[in-house]
């Protein structure tokens, strides 16, 4: 639990309009707050404001993990909130299709050639 992030989340919460409040609480949208750098960090990270269903409060955090299984930690209770980018399932399917094409077409061609020899 990071108290600095809790304070920053409460400040950001006060600046939200009604539409943003509705989208974050009911549709589980994450609101991009900007890129920040902290002491002892080597670069900037994106920070998001989101609604934690475990403690029913707003929280602020940056994405952790690899893109295919990213999550945000609640700054109040420490619960993990899924943060898989919307485009990641499509990217995984595209990579799967490329692999199938790469290995599938040569296999089909070799089967056809064997059939022709008979």
N, C-alpha and C positions, 0 to 999 in steps of 0.2 A: 504494500500500500504506500503510495507516494503522495504525501500531503501537498507538495507543490502542485502536482497534477490535479489533485482534488480542488484546490483553490482556483486554478486556471480553468477547470471545467465549470465551476460555478459562475465564474466571470463570463465565460463564453455562453453559458445557458441564458444569462440575463439579456444577451444581445440577440437572441433568436426571435424570429417573427413566428406568427401562428402556423403558417404553412410548414416551416422548418421543424417546429415542435411536433406537428402531426406526422410528418414523414419519418422523423427519427424515432418517435415512440411507437407508432403503429405499423410502419412498413420496414422498420429496422435499417433505415438508411444511415450511412455514416457521413457526417459533415466534415469536409476537408477544411482545416483551420489554417493551414500553411506549413511551410518548412521551417524547422527550428534547429538550432545547434545548442548543445548543452556543454558544460565544462567537461573536459577530457574526452570529448567526442572528436572523431576525425572529419566528420562531414555533417551535412544537413539531412534530417529525416522528416517525412511527412507526418503531421499530427492530425488526428481525427477526433471529433466529438461524437459519442454514440450513447445509446440507452442500454444499460445493463439490466437484463431481466432477472438476474439473481437477487440484486439488492434494490432494484427499481429506482435507480438514480442515474444521472448523467455522468459520464466518465470521459477522460481524455487520455489517449495513448497513441503510440506509433505501431505499425505492423511488425510482428515478429514472425520468424520462420520463412520458409521458401514459399514462392507464390502459389503453388498448388495446395498448400495447407496453412496459409497465414491466419493469424489470430491477433486480437487486441486484448490486452489485460485490463480489467476494470481497476481503476485507481482507488476505488472505495473498498471492494471486497476481494479483489484478486482473481475473480472468475475470468475464464477465457471466453471471448466472443469471436465467432467465426468471421474471418475477413478474407474470403477467397474472392479475387476479382471476378467480375461478371464474365470476362472473356476467357478465363482459364479453362472451363470445361470445353469450350470450342477449340482452344489451342491443343488440348489433350486429344480430342477427336481428330483434329487435323494431323497431328503427329502420328497417331495410330493409323490413319488412312495412308500417309506417306510410307510407313513401314510395310503395310500390307501390299501396297503397289510395288514397292522396291523388291520384296521377296515373293510376292504372289505372281506377278507377270512372268518373270523368268521361269517359275515353276510350271505355269500354264503352257508356256512356249515349249519347254522340254517335254511335257506330256504329249503335246500335239505332234512334235517331231517323232517321238517314239511310236505314236499311233500311225503316222504316215509310213514309217519303215516296215510296218507289219503288212 
